[in-house]
Amino acid sequence: MRGEVAVIALPPRDTKRPAISRLSVRPSRVCPSASSRCRATRAYAHLSLSEAATVVGRIDRGVRGRWKLVRTFDFDARKGRVRHRLHVRGFEPGPYRLRLVAYDYANNRSPSKRVRFRVGRP
């Protein structure tokens, strides 16, 4: 029995972590339903990514000085500027915090980014 073994060098492993920058929620004050006092019923997260990644997010509500989880979500995003709709229908009025973390396809994790926004009374 005869055989051959071919030894090749592996490509360098991707160790660069993705980065989230310029994170904002617009508008910063939104209402859970349409009303005459507050016209914005949709909120969008605007951000920039250093590379294509899966973005994992969570929305927390401020209740008596503590943050309580309200919703989690994830989405795939391309490199560059990204806009993602935040579903706030049914949220109680008050302060909220959005936290995002990006995972690239080599499973490198970005540092988390946070931004606050407010849900007003309808």
C-alpha positions in Angstrom: 0.0 0.0 0.0 1.4 3.4 -0.9 0.2 7.0 -0.2 1.1 10.6 -0.3 0.6 13.3 2.4 0.4 16.9 1.3 1.2 19.5 3.9 -0.1 23.0 3.3 0.0 26.1 5.4 -3.3 27.3 6.9 -4.4 30.8 6.1 -3.9 33.3 8.9 -6.8 33.2 11.4 -9.0 36.3 11.5 -8.4 37.8 14.9 -9.6 41.3 14.3 -12.7 42.2 16.2 -15.5 44.0 14.5 -16.2 47.5 15.7 -19.5 49.4 16.1 -19.2 53.2 15.8 -21.6 56.2 15.5 -24.4 54.4 17.3 -27.6 56.5 17.7 -31.3 56.1 17.9 -33.4 58.5 15.8 -35.6 60.0 16.8 -34.4 60.0 20.4 -38.0 60.3 21.6 -40.6 58.0 20.2 -44.3 57.1 21.0 -45.7 53.6 21.0 -48.7 54.7 19.0 -49.7 57.8 17.0 -50.9 60.9 18.8 -51.1 64.6 18.4 -48.4 65.2 21.0 -45.8 62.8 19.6 -45.7 62.1 15.9 -42.7 59.7 15.7 -44.0 56.1 16.1 -40.9 54.4 14.7 -37.4 54.4 16.0 -34.3 53.4 14.0 -30.8 52.4 15.2 -28.1 54.0 13.1 -24.6 52.6 13.3 -21.4 51.9 11.4 -19.7 48.5 11.3 -16.0 47.9 10.4 -16.9 44.6 8.8 -19.9 42.4 7.9 -21.3 40.9 11.1 -24.3 39.5 13.0 -25.5 42.2 15.4 -27.2 41.1 18.6 -29.2 43.7 20.5 -31.2 44.1 23.6 -33.5 46.9 24.8 -33.8 47.5 28.5 -36.3 49.8 30.3 -35.3 52.0 33.2 -37.5 51.1 36.2 -36.7 52.8 39.6 -33.0 53.0 38.9 -32.6 49.5 37.5 -32.6 48.2 33.9 -35.1 45.5 33.0 -34.9 43.5 29.8 -37.8 44.2 27.4 -36.7 42.8 24.1 -33.8 41.0 22.4 -33.2 40.8 18.6 -30.4 40.0 16.1 -29.8 40.8 12.4 -27.1 40.4 9.8 -25.5 43.6 8.6 -23.0 44.6 6.0 -19.9 46.6 6.4 -20.4 50.4 6.6 -23.5 52.4 7.6 -26.5 50.4 8.8 -30.0 51.4 9.7 -32.2 48.9 11.6 -35.8 49.5 12.7 -36.5 49.1 16.4 -40.0 47.7 17.2 -41.3 49.8 20.2 -45.0 49.1 19.8 -46.5 48.4 23.2 -43.6 49.8 25.2 -44.5 51.7 28.4 -43.5 55.4 28.5 -40.1 56.0 30.1 -36.3 55.8 29.5 -34.8 52.9 27.5 -31.4 51.7 26.7 -30.2 49.9 23.5 -27.1 47.7 23.7 -25.5 46.2 20.7 -22.7 43.6 20.2 -21.4 42.5 16.8 -20.0 39.0 16.0 -18.1 38.5 12.7 -18.1 35.2 10.8 -14.9 34.1 12.6 -16.9 34.5 15.9 -14.9 37.5 17.1 -16.9 39.7 19.4 -17.0 43.5 19.4 -17.1 45.6 22.6 -20.7 46.4 23.4 -22.1 49.9 22.6 -25.0 51.6 24.4 -27.3 54.4 23.7 -30.4 55.7 25.5 -33.7 56.8 24.1 -37.1 57.7 25.5 -40.6 56.5 24.8 -43.2 59.2 25.4 -46.8 59.2 26.2 -49.2 58.7 23.3 
